């Protein structure tokens, strides 16, 4: 044996030995696949938020956390952070007539909320229906809304993406109610087909319970212009028009779900007061018509193996491994509910955090539409938080490479739970199974009944879980504190959260 080879053998052997001493090196492919198979089983009926299968999944995850010694951080020391939701069933019938047009519910009108209404009134235009004193916006200036229907443009002047529209809907409804309006209706001028929009919202909606009912009577919905821009001439006049409006009323049911939260306390006397928050949503879209995709009598359950039982199993694996060998910083592990119905579990958490947000240094979220490359993990948010090398090292340790920011035109960063943390200023990254583009391999499974556990590669599941665990460990042990790169759109929110001076 040459001296050079001896040194190589010695150093390589030492490295391999060091790697093998981490608990994540001993994760079992069979165990991980068994967890995936249960979470994505027909028994759980697609894990839709607020339904029994979702609750069963939450219990399963909480028992796993308890078994592996995590500290419950939910209500009264449990692992459950209980969340109240409102499930809305849209009105079956309705009509709105003004300016010579009649709009019909389910055809070119979708009233989504509000008590039954039947009467003659007036209709007025109010810009985007927003009031923002800080930015000197008041779309209601000079508008007499009392007892009237308010028609508004979609979203905001700066954004008409689905996330913005969803976020602003309750704001617009509240502002209209405060001014005595009987309804607020947005004009459909969006970049995707009305038929998709109508199909999605015809199933009703789930949202966080407001705890306030003063605006519940106010109708809210959408109308589709009967020809492109046919309301422009009226909008320009800003005149009140006579209108006849009726609909049968939306039904609102109360239900609950829960985030599942466990803590692994850090070992460093100072750094343990900083938290790495590891998240993945465990809900999926349910079964039958709730699922929103094609189904038949033979298979009507949207099992959600890739989206997001894989991510759930990965954070469970991390919880187990890091609890066996804790990191310097504390790690808060959260299995989130309500992602598929509007990121609702994460939205609730950031408004009701169980550890201070200004002590939460990073959110590592794991979620994805599936995978078409088993040699990598995809890093959504690569280049934004200063931790790219640690992510790469963690993935490499598990035998995987990284694929930065896949399918940028899809704006994936703002479509998963990491964005709820980012909006509050917490640096956040989403690590997904290896997706490089939305090709047939993705679309065949994404939100389809075909997304079954037995179609997932157990070997890739093991590598993926190891990479999530190792990335979390490296960041929680690092001297480096993540923060937004200069100029990032969430940088100012981060400076505000951590009380850093803006230049």
LOVEXNU-123748 format. One line per 10 residues: number of its first residue (from 1); for each residue x, y negated, z negated of C-alpha. Coordinates in pm, whole numbers. Example, Ala and Ser with C-alpha at 12.3 -4.5 7.8 and 13.67 -1.06 7.14 Angstrom:
BEGIN
1) 1230,450,-780 ~ 1367,106,-714
end
This chain:
BEGIN
1) 0,0,0 ~ 150,-333,104 ~ 169,-621,-142 ~ -62,-832,77 ~ -322,-556,96 ~ -293,-502,-279 ~ -369,-871,-347 ~ -663,-861,-104 ~ -795,-543,-267 ~ -754,-689,-615
11) -927,-1020,-540 ~ -1205,-861,-335 ~ -1264,-602,-600 ~ -1274,-868,-870 ~ -1525,-1069,-668 ~ -1746,-768,-606 ~ -1729,-675,-972 ~ -1824,-1029,-1074 ~ -2116,-1027,-836 ~ -2236,-690,-958
21) -2247,-813,-1318 ~ -2539,-1046,-1243 ~ -2877,-890,-1321 ~ -3009,-983,-975 ~ -2753,-747,-824 ~ -2947,-463,-982 ~ -3290,-559,-852 ~ -3471,-259,-710 ~ -3613,-257,-359 ~ -3870,-2,-469
31) -3985,-211,-767 ~ -4015,-530,-565 ~ -4209,-357,-290 ~ -4443,-205,-548 ~ -4523,-553,-681 ~ -4580,-679,-326 ~ -4804,-383,-246 ~ -5025,-452,-545 ~ -5053,-827,-495 ~ -5136,-777,-126
41) -5369,-482,-184 ~ -5732,-469,-76 ~ -5823,-447,-444 ~ -5738,-817,-489 ~ -5956,-922,-192 ~ -5719,-1186,-59 ~ -5661,-1365,-393 ~ -5879,-1665,-305 ~ -5867,-1940,-567 ~ -6152,-1911,-815
51) -6243,-1555,-719 ~ -6186,-1237,-925 ~ -5892,-1112,-719 ~ -5709,-1439,-785 ~ -5765,-1397,-1160 ~ -5643,-1036,-1145 ~ -5324,-1147,-972 ~ -5270,-1416,-1237 ~ -5307,-1158,-1516 ~ -5061,-926,-1342
61) -4801,-1203,-1311 ~ -4851,-1319,-1670 ~ -4801,-967,-1803 ~ -4478,-945,-1603 ~ -4356,-1274,-1752 ~ -4447,-1153,-2101 ~ -4272,-818,-2050 ~ -3950,-994,-1953 ~ -3947,-1233,-2245 ~ -4050,-1563,-2089
71) -4210,-1818,-2318 ~ -4571,-1896,-2233 ~ -4611,-2264,-2146 ~ -4980,-2272,-2070 ~ -5282,-2346,-2284 ~ -5235,-2268,-2655 ~ -4906,-2091,-2594 ~ -5047,-1861,-2327 ~ -4910,-1829,-1975 ~ -5225,-1982,-1821
81) -5267,-2351,-1737 ~ -5641,-2345,-1674 ~ -5773,-2572,-1399 ~ -6136,-2668,-1333 ~ -6246,-2686,-971 ~ -6557,-2788,-783 ~ -6672,-2568,-497 ~ -6888,-2758,-249 ~ -7134,-2604,-6 ~ -7214,-2858,265
91) -7572,-2965,354 ~ -7752,-2733,597 ~ -7943,-3010,775 ~ -7895,-3378,844 ~ -7928,-3662,1097 ~ -7793,-4014,1130 ~ -7931,-4258,1387 ~ -7783,-4600,1463 ~ -7673,-4808,1761 ~ -7883,-4594,1994
101) -7715,-4266,1899 ~ -7834,-3974,1687 ~ -7574,-3759,1514 ~ -7675,-3411,1394 ~ -7530,-3208,1108 ~ -7321,-2916,1234 ~ -7302,-3060,1583 ~ -7140,-3404,1600 ~ -7176,-3487,1230 ~ -7036,-3314,922
111) -7170,-3446,591 ~ -6953,-3277,331 ~ -7069,-3423,-1 ~ -7352,-3604,-169 ~ -7703,-3569,-310 ~ -7997,-3534,-69 ~ -8086,-3856,110 ~ -8378,-3957,330 ~ -8442,-4317,421 ~ -8384,-4621,635
121) -8094,-4848,554 ~ -7820,-5045,724 ~ -7477,-4940,839 ~ -7163,-5156,808 ~ -6802,-5124,916 ~ -6515,-5152,663 ~ -6182,-5085,834 ~ -6022,-4779,681 ~ -6234,-4814,367 ~ -5933,-4883,147
131) -5839,-5137,-120 ~ -5475,-5171,-223 ~ -5399,-5485,-420 ~ -5025,-5415,-432 ~ -5007,-5418,-52 ~ -5273,-5687,-17 ~ -5525,-5460,157 ~ -5898,-5507,102 ~ -6109,-5354,376 ~ -6422,-5449,182
141) -6348,-5822,186 ~ -6662,-5988,320 ~ -6846,-5654,350 ~ -7183,-5623,175 ~ -7201,-5249,102 ~ -7479,-5239,-159 ~ -7740,-4981,-57 ~ -7579,-4927,283 ~ -7381,-4670,480 ~ -7017,-4764,528
151) -6844,-4641,844 ~ -6463,-4636,836 ~ -6165,-4532,1047 ~ -5986,-4207,957 ~ -5698,-4183,712 ~ -5496,-4499,664 ~ -5345,-4754,903 ~ -5013,-4569,875 ~ -5120,-4204,873 ~ -5395,-3984,1008
161) -5241,-3647,926 ~ -5456,-3385,746 ~ -5272,-3425,415 ~ -5328,-3803,406 ~ -5692,-3765,510 ~ -5751,-3506,238 ~ -5578,-3721,-24 ~ -5771,-4036,67 ~ -6119,-3880,96 ~ -6203,-3904,-278
171) -6046,-4251,-290 ~ -6271,-4376,-11 ~ -6575,-4219,-172 ~ -6499,-4379,-507 ~ -6440,-4723,-356 ~ -6771,-4701,-167 ~ -6955,-4594,-482 ~ -6811,-4882,-682 ~ -6960,-5120,-425 ~ -7303,-4962,-434
181) -7291,-4784,-98 ~ -7507,-4477,-38 ~ -7258,-4313,199 ~ -6912,-4348,350 ~ -6853,-4184,687 ~ -6525,-4158,876 ~ -6504,-4172,1257 ~ -6335,-3863,1398 ~ -6033,-3981,1593 ~ -5774,-3714,1521
191) -5519,-3527,1727 ~ -5673,-3180,1704 ~ -6005,-3050,1836 ~ -6330,-3137,1662 ~ -6427,-2769,1689 ~ -6135,-2670,1461 ~ -6223,-2943,1214 ~ -6590,-2842,1213 ~ -6512,-2472,1169 ~ -6281,-2540,877
201) -6515,-2770,686 ~ -6830,-2572,758 ~ -6710,-2332,488 ~ -6730,-2609,230 ~ -6440,-2714,16 ~ -6265,-2667,-314 ~ -6115,-2956,-507 ~ -6001,-3047,-853 ~ -6288,-3137,-1083 ~ -6288,-3511,-1131
211) -6442,-3514,-1477 ~ -6648,-3810,-1358 ~ -6985,-3796,-1186 ~ -7066,-4160,-1112 ~ -6984,-4121,-742 ~ -7126,-3772,-692 ~ -7445,-3901,-533 ~ -7256,-4089,-260 ~ -7262,-3902,71 ~ -6929,-3847,244
221) -6863,-3705,587 ~ -6757,-3749,948 ~ -6910,-3832,1283 ~ -6768,-3745,1623 ~ -6794,-4019,1879 ~ -7025,-3913,2160 ~ -6781,-4068,2407 ~ -6425,-4184,2350 ~ -6426,-4520,2176 ~ -6804,-4569,2205
231) -6812,-4742,1866 ~ -6545,-4997,1952 ~ -6786,-5265,2070 ~ -6984,-5248,1746 ~ -6667,-5239,1536 ~ -6550,-5561,1698 ~ -6875,-5742,1611 ~ -6864,-5632,1244 ~ -7244,-5667,1235 ~ -7475,-5466,1010
241) -7702,-5235,1208 ~ -8026,-5062,1118 ~ -7989,-4690,1050 ~ -8196,-4386,960 ~ -8018,-4124,752 ~ -8121,-3792,606 ~ -7954,-3475,485 ~ -8046,-3187,259 ~ -7767,-3240,5 ~ -7448,-3058,-86
251) -7436,-2798,-361 ~ -7152,-2819,-614 ~ -7051,-2518,-823 ~ -6799,-2523,-1106 ~ -6524,-2262,-1122 ~ -6178,-2216,-1269 ~ -5839,-2077,-1178 ~ -5497,-2105,-1335 ~ -5131,-2174,-1284 ~ -4915,-1908,-1451
261) -4622,-2069,-1632 ~ -4325,-1920,-1816 ~ -4005,-2076,-1952 ~ -3651,-1942,-1979 ~ -3461,-2171,-2215 ~ -3114,-2278,-2109 ~ -2796,-2198,-2301 ~ -2617,-2533,-2286 ~ -2701,-2754,-2589 ~ -2736,-3060,-2366
271) -2832,-2927,-2026 ~ -3110,-2707,-2161 ~ -3321,-3024,-2182 ~ -3306,-3040,-1803 ~ -3537,-2813,-1605 ~ -3516,-2641,-1270 ~ -3876,-2570,-1168 ~ -3917,-2257,-957 ~ -4255,-2231,-785 ~ -4445,-2011,-544
281) -4820,-1993,-485 ~ -4993,-1662,-553 ~ -5331,-1746,-403 ~ -5436,-1667,-46 ~ -5746,-1729,166 ~ -5975,-1444,57 ~ -6192,-1222,273 ~ -6449,-1245,549 ~ -6566,-1591,652 ~ -6360,-1752,374
291) -6041,-1645,550 ~ -6099,-1865,851 ~ -5949,-1619,1101 ~ -6065,-1320,1302 ~ -6198,-1023,1108 ~ -6424,-725,1171 ~ -6607,-452,983 ~ -6296,-234,974 ~ -6081,-502,814 ~ -6209,-826,664
301) -5947,-883,391 ~ -5672,-1140,441 ~ -5410,-969,224 ~ -5142,-1241,237 ~ -4835,-1019,204 ~ -4601,-1272,366 ~ -4801,-1578,258 ~ -4729,-1571,-24 ~ -4698,-1239,-204 ~ -4334,-1236,-85
311) -4270,-1568,-255 ~ -4454,-1458,-567 ~ -4245,-1143,-593 ~ -3931,-1352,-541 ~ -4005,-1582,-836 ~ -4096,-1278,-1047 ~ -3758,-1126,-960 ~ -3586,-1452,-1054 ~ -3778,-1467,-1383 ~ -3666,-1115,-1470
321) -3300,-1163,-1374 ~ -3249,-1506,-1527 ~ -3421,-1403,-1850 ~ -3163,-1124,-1879 ~ -2875,-1369,-1830 ~ -3000,-1725,-1888 ~ -2852,-2027,-1716 ~ -2715,-2348,-1865 ~ -3026,-2545,-1771 ~ -3375,-2425,-1854
331) -3577,-2265,-1577 ~ -3952,-2312,-1562 ~ -4122,-2052,-1342 ~ -4469,-2137,-1210 ~ -4692,-1915,-1001 ~ -4925,-2175,-853 ~ -5288,-2139,-761 ~ -5488,-2337,-506 ~ -5218,-2395,-243 ~ -5429,-2267,43
341) -5715,-2503,-43 ~ -5511,-2823,-52 ~ -5201,-2775,-274 ~ -5437,-2814,-570 ~ -5243,-2612,-830 ~ -4928,-2816,-779 ~ -5123,-3142,-763 ~ -5276,-3056,-1100 ~ -4942,-2955,-1250 ~ -4759,-3278,-1163
351) -5040,-3474,-1328 ~ -5033,-3243,-1633 ~ -4669,-3125,-1660 ~ -4574,-2897,-1947 ~ -4219,-3036,-1950 ~ -4141,-3402,-1873 ~ -4111,-3473,-1502 ~ -3819,-3708,-1568 ~ -3633,-3410,-1717 ~ -3720,-3190,-1419
361) -3418,-3216,-1191 ~ -3534,-3003,-898 ~ -3827,-2805,-762 ~ -3733,-2492,-570 ~ -4049,-2381,-395 ~ -4081,-2056,-203 ~ -4353,-2029,57 ~ -4378,-1945,423 ~ -4587,-1841,719 ~ -4393,-1516,761
371) -4060,-1433,921 ~ -3910,-1361,1260 ~ -3542,-1347,1157 ~ -3431,-1114,878 ~ -3072,-1242,881 ~ -3156,-1579,723 ~ -3370,-1777,483 ~ -3515,-2098,623 ~ -3447,-2413,423 ~ -3723,-2670,460
381) -3578,-2991,319 ~ -3219,-2910,412 ~ -3002,-3223,396 ~ -3234,-3413,160 ~ -3130,-3332,-199 ~ -2750,-3286,-202 ~ -2757,-2913,-282 ~ -2714,-2760,63 ~ -2388,-2585,-24 ~ -2537,-2423,-333
391) -2832,-2299,-130 ~ -2597,-2162,135 ~ -2379,-1992,-129 ~ -2684,-1832,-289 ~ -2816,-1702,41 ~ -2473,-1575,146 ~ -2439,-1392,-186 ~ -2751,-1195,-90 ~ -2613,-1126,257 ~ -2821,-1389,437
401) -2748,-1707,627 ~ -2960,-2021,631 ~ -3170,-2179,905 ~ -3219,-2551,837 ~ -3553,-2728,882 ~ -3739,-2498,1121 ~ -4010,-2624,1360 ~ -3975,-2995,1273 ~ -4283,-3089,1477 ~ -4495,-2893,1229
411) -4384,-3114,934 ~ -4361,-2806,714 ~ -4205,-2997,425 ~ -4525,-3188,354 ~ -4748,-2883,388 ~ -4651,-2682,80 ~ -4639,-2731,-296 ~ -4293,-2887,-297 ~ -4445,-3210,-165 ~ -4651,-3256,-483
421) -4326,-3274,-680 ~ -4157,-3489,-416 ~ -4434,-3747,-424 ~ -4365,-3793,-795 ~ -3993,-3834,-724 ~ -3866,-3489,-825 ~ -3614,-3364,-565 ~ -3771,-3061,-397 ~ -3687,-2802,-136 ~ -3891,-2519,13
431) -3707,-2194,84 ~ -3897,-1974,324 ~ -3849,-1628,470 ~ -3658,-1656,797 ~ -3868,-1851,1041 ~ -3704,-2014,1341 ~ -4015,-2102,1544 ~ -4390,-2036,1554 ~ -4371,-1745,1795 ~ -4590,-1437,1840
441) -4417,-1261,1550 ~ -4538,-1536,1317 ~ -4882,-1595,1461 ~ -4971,-1224,1465 ~ -4964,-1223,1084 ~ -5011,-1584,970 ~ -5350,-1609,794 ~ -5463,-1290,965 ~ -5600,-962,831 ~ -5290,-798,980
451) -5068,-946,704 ~ -5051,-621,508 ~ -4783,-510,264 ~ -4682,-208,471 ~ -4573,-438,756 ~ -4312,-613,537 ~ -3951,-494,540 ~ -3861,-373,187 ~ -3490,-433,258 ~ -3551,-793,364
461) -3782,-848,66 ~ -3495,-741,-161 ~ -3246,-975,8 ~ -3496,-1260,0 ~ -3569,-1212,-372 ~ -3198,-1191,-448 ~ -3131,-1512,-255 ~ -3405,-1706,-437 ~ -3272,-1581,-770 ~ -2911,-1659,-691
471) -2990,-2006,-554 ~ -3184,-2086,-870 ~ -2899,-1961,-1087 ~ -2632,-2160,-906 ~ -2827,-2485,-930 ~ -2928,-2429,-1293 ~ -2561,-2365,-1382 ~ -2410,-2644,-1171 ~ -2254,-2964,-1301 ~ -2415,-3136,-1002
481) -2755,-3298,-1047 ~ -2966,-3299,-730 ~ -3107,-3625,-601 ~ -3259,-3759,-282 ~ -3022,-3858,-6 ~ -3006,-4228,69 ~ -3300,-4344,276 ~ -3519,-4042,214 ~ -3885,-4136,204 ~ -3910,-4005,-153
491) -3594,-4179,-277 ~ -3779,-4477,-426 ~ -4019,-4248,-612 ~ -3714,-4067,-753 ~ -3552,-4390,-866 ~ -3874,-4489,-1038 ~ -3917,-4150,-1208 ~ -3561,-4132,-1340 ~ -3543,-4507,-1409 ~ -3256,-4564,-1167
501) -3191,-4914,-1040 ~ -3290,-4982,-682 ~ -3037,-5168,-478
end
